[in-house]
Amino acid sequence: MPQRVLIYSHDSFGLGHLRRCQAIAHALVGAHPAMSVLILSGSPIIGSFAFPNRVDFVRIPGVIKLSNGDYTSHSLHMRVDETLALRASIIRHTAETFEPDLFIVDKEPLGLRGEVRDTLDLLKSRDIPTVLGLRDVMDDPGLLAEEWRRKNAVPALRDLYDEVWVYGLPQVCRPLEEIALPQSVHHKTIYTGYLRRTSDSARPALNDASAGEPYLLVTPGGGGDGEALVDWVLRAYEIGETVAHRARIVLGPFMPAEVQNAFLERVQKIRGVEAITFDPGIEALFEQAIGVVAMGGYNTFCEILSFDKPALIVPRSVPRREQLIRAQRAAELGLVKCLVNDGVRDATQMATAMRHLPQQRRPSQIVVPGLLDGLTNVNRLADRIFAGRKRWPVAIES
């Protein structure tokens, strides 16, 4: 029987939400020959990614979060309230026309500035199952509690969602543990495990003369806040310390152009370092690397685990402590090493850490049952919903 899944991803900046939704969509259609998945996204680069048959997207107008916390339209000459109203209308009408059998909302219980509320009410009235998908770490619990209080998110969790899927494991982090929530919300919360990533092994990592040589992959994710990490790595090479391995840096599509250009000029002067701005198939770069230096966002962490790479995580701590919490907890478990940015960023310290990186333990040497079962369990949970069984969670077999 044909099934339809609608996935909502609010973000217009960064890669994390989009790539998480992309991985889920690919897994769903891969396991369900009669399924179609439609992604609603505000990402300006969603068209740069490859989607399989039966997965498509609707690009809603983008907005950008300013440094003061306010939003503005990304491209349109419209007031932000007009842009948000337009987004909400597109989301609702897409849901009405697509008629999904399941609606998955990524991270934001009510969407950006409440733009998904009307759609949730509509689907609830039609008895269509709704799921909130959360990453393993949201933020410092106190900050998350205040944010959800301000956004009036708790009633939505209680009344509008059938299930809450956490794409991680409680052994690493319990994102809702210290939040005052109704017991009913805890009862419908399920930990799926992390979302495994795969790559096209036939794809070359970089199309250059050095292909095949060992290298360390350096990635600040989307790159919008990755300047400190890239600068620290480049200074480790510039001071003449022996790092012993080449570095391949993916700057990220959201790194400001002037910052990208400055880094590319520095890279040209450093032997053994290469840089590109963006690669939508970064999984191949992970697969062929001998180690990874990264900021430690959710998707990067999944890739490190999936390709079983020794990793040095240099997390950000503002505006959210999400990366710092994840990196420190993963380091405690022995899955990665963590190097906290102290503001000084000693180049010798980075060079030493990078030199020792390939000799670190791989994540697979640490036994964490169910660590990468996320996509398998997402499919199992979806199957249960489609079968019309009881929607409240039951234990997932390990």
N, C-alpha and C positions, 0 to 999 in steps of 0.2 A: 504493500500500500504506500503511495507517495506521501512523503512528509516534508514539511517546510519549517525551517528554523530561521528566526530573525535575531540578529545580534546587533546590539547598540554599543558603540565606542565613542565617548564624548570628545576625546582629546583632539586638538588641532596642532599640538606641538609635541615633539618627541615621538619615539617609535614604540614605546613599551605597550601601550594599550592596543594599538593596531596589530602588532606582531603576535600578541597573545590571542587576539580574536582570530587572526589568520590561521594560527596553528590549530585552534579548536575547529574552525570551519573545515580545514583540510581533513582533519581526523574524522569528523562526522560524515562527510560525503564518502570518504574512503571506506567506511564501515557500513554505509547504507546506500546501496545502488539506486534507490528510488528517492533519495533525499535531495532537496535544494536548500542552499543556505544563502541568505542575503545579509550583508553587513552594512549597517548605517555608520558612517564615520565622517568626522570633520577634518581628517588628515589631508593636508595639501599634497602628500606624496603617495597616497594609496594606489594611484594608477601606476606607480613604478614597480609594484610587486606583481608576481605571477600568481594567478589563481587557477585552480583546476576547473574542469567542466562541472557545472552545477553549483559553482560558487560565484557570486557577483557582489557588487557593492553599489550603494547610493551615497554619493558625496554630498553631505550637507554643508552649507556655508561655514567657513572657518571663523573662529575667534581666537584672540591671543590674550593671555593673562599678563597684565602689566606688573611691574615691580611692586606697585602699591596694593596689589591684589585685585584691582579692577580688571574688567575685560574690555576689549575693543574689537571691532570687526577686522578680520584678517585682510580681506581684499575689497569688499564692497564699501561704497561710500554711503553707509547707513549707520544710524545710531545703533549701539549695541543692543538696546531693547528691541529694536525692529529686527535685527539679525536673529536674536534668540527666539522671537515670536515666529519668524520664518522657519527656523530650524524645528521648533516644536510642531508646526503645522506639517512639515515634510515628514517628520517621524510618525505622527499620528496617521496621516493619509497613506503612508507606505504600509503601516501595519494593517490598516483597513483593507487595502487592496491586495496585499500579499497573503493575508489570512494565515498567519503562522500557526503551527501546532505547538511551538515552544518559542518563548521570548527570553533571550539571555542578555542581561544588562551588565556591562563591565564596570566595576568599581563604584560608580556613583549611584546610590539607591534611587534618587529621583532625577538623575541626569544633571547636566550642567544648568545651574540656576533653576532647577525644577522642570526642565523642558520635557521630561519623559512622564511626568505625573499623569497627564491626560491620557496618554497611551496605556499606561498601567491600569488606570481606571477602566478604560475601554475593554482591554483584554480580560480584566477581572470579571467584568459584567458578562463576557462571553465564555467564561470558564476556560480560558486558555492558560496553560501553566506558565509561570514566570519564575526565572531563576536570577539571583544576583551572584555574579562571579567576582571573587576577591583574590588578590594576590596574597602571598604568604605573610607579608608584612605591610601594614598600611602606614603607620606612623607611630610616634610615641603615644601610648594609650591616652594620656591626659589630653594631648592635642587633638587626637582623633575624637575623643568623647565630646570636646568642646565644638569641634567642627560639625559633628553629626547633630548636636543640640541646636546649633545655629541654623542648620539646614533642615531641621525637623525630619531627620532621616529615620529615627527609631520607629515611629508609627508606620512608615512604609515597610520597614523590615518585618514588622509584626503582622500587618494587615494585607499587604499587596504581593508578597513573595511566597511562593510555595516552598522553595528551598534556597539555601545559601551554599554555594560551592566555594571552598577555599582551595586555591590551586597550590597547595603545599602540604606540609606535614606538621602535626603538633609537636614532634620532636625538635623541629627547627624553630617554629614560632606559632603562637596562638593569637592571631590578630584581634580577636574579640574578647579575650579572656578578662581583661581588666575594665571592660566597658559595661556600664549598667544597662543591661538589656533584659527584656522579658524572657522567662524561661522557655517560652515557645520558640523564640529565635534560636537559642542554643540547641533546642531539640531538632530543628530543621537545618542545622549547619553540618556540612560534610567536608572532610579533608580528602581531596582526591589524590594527592601526590603532585609532584612537579610535572610540567608538560614537556615530554621528550621531543627533541628536535632531530631532524635528519637532513642530509645534504645530498646533492648530486655529485657523487664521487668522481664522475668523469670530467667534471668542470675544473679547469686549472685555477689555482689560487690567484695568481696574477700572471698576466700574459707578458712576461719579460724574461730577460736572459738569466735571471737568478732563480727562476722557477725550479723547484726541487731541492733547493738549499734549506737547511733548518732555519726556522725563524720564530721569533716571539710575536704574537699578535697583540697589538695595543688598540683597545677600543673604548672610547667614552660614550658608547651607545649613540643616541641621536646627536650628541655633540654640543647641544645648546649650553651646557654647563661643564664642558669637558676641558676648558682651557688649562686649568691648573694641572690636570693629570698629564696632558700632552707635553706641556712645558717641563714638568718634572722629569719625564722620560727623556726628552731631548737633551736636557742639561746633563743627564747621566752619561750620555754619549759625548757631549761637547767638552766635558772636563778631561777626557782622555783616559778615564778609568776603563779597564778591560771588562766589557759585558760578555764577550765571547760569542754572542749570537746576533744575527741580523734582527732588525725590528721592522715589522710592517704595521703601519698605523692607518686606521680608518677613522678619519676625523669626524665624520657624521654630517648628515645633511642639514642639521639645524645649527651648526656652528656658524657664527657670523662670518660673512665672506672675507672681511678684512683680517680676521683672526686666522682663517684658513690660509689666506695668501701669505701671511707672515710666517706661519709654520712651514708651508711648502718651500719658501725661500731658505729657511734654516735647514730643512731636510736636504736640499741640494748640496749643502756644504759638509754634510756628515756622511762619512763612509759607512756603509752597512745599514742605512736606514732608508726606508721607502715610505711614501704616504699617498693615499688616495682620499678623496672626499667622501665617497659613498659607494656601497656595494649592496644591492638588495638581496644578493645571494651570499651573505656573509658566512653562512653555515660552512661553505667549502673552505673558507679561510680558517675557521675554527678547526675543522677536521684535519688540516694539514699542518697546523702549528704545533710546536713542541712545548708551548706554554702560553699563558694569557695574562696580560696586565689590563685590568678593567676597573670601571667605577663600581660595578656590582648592582646594576638594576636587575629587575626580575628576569627579563628575557636573557640577558647576558649570563646570569646565574644558571638558568636552564640549559644554555648552550655549553657552559663549562661542564656541567654534570653529564649532559648527553654525549659529549665528545670526549669525556673523561680526561680533561686537561689539567695539569698543575696550574694553579691560578694564584695571582697576587691581586687582591682587591684593594682599591684605594677609594673608599666610599665618600660621597658627599654627606654633609650633616645638616645642610640648610638648602631650601626652606623646609624640607622634611628630613627626619632622621631614619627614614625607611632603609636606605642603603647601609647606613652605619649599623643598625640593629641586625640586618640580615648578615652582613659581613662578619660582625663579631660573633654571632651565634654559629655561623657556619665554620668559623675558625675554631671555636671551642669544640666543635664536633670533629675537627680535623679535615674538613672537606676542602678548605682553602687556607691561604695565609692572608692576613689583613695588615695593611700599612695605613695608618691614619694620617691625614694631612694636618700637620701641626702649624701651618702657616709659613714655616721656614723652608720646608721641602729640600732637605739636604741632598744634593746630587749624588754624593758618595753612598749614602744610605740606599738610594734607589738603584744605583749601579750594582751594589752588593746583592740586593734582593733579586734583581733580574739575573745576575750571574748564577745564583743558586736555584732559580726557579725550576729549570728542567729536572732537577734532582728531587723535588718535592714529591710527596705521596700523591697519587692520583685519587680522585674522589671514589673510584670503585674499590679502593683498598679499605675504605671505611664502610662497614656493613650498616646500612639504614634500610630496613625492609620497606618496600613500596615506594622508594624514593622517586622513581621516574614512571610511576603508573598513572599519571594524571590523565592522559588522553584516553587510555583504556577505560578508566573509571568514568570519565565524562561520557563515553559511548554507552557504558552500562547504565548509567543514571538516565541518559536520554531514552534508552530502550525501555526502561521501566516506566517512564512517563508516557511514551508512545503506546505502551501496552495497556494503559489505562489502569495501572495498579495504584495502590494507595500512594499518595504523593509524599507523605512524610518519610524521612530518611530511614533506611534500614542499614545494618552494618554491611560494609563492603568486604568481601573475602580478600584476604591478603595473598 
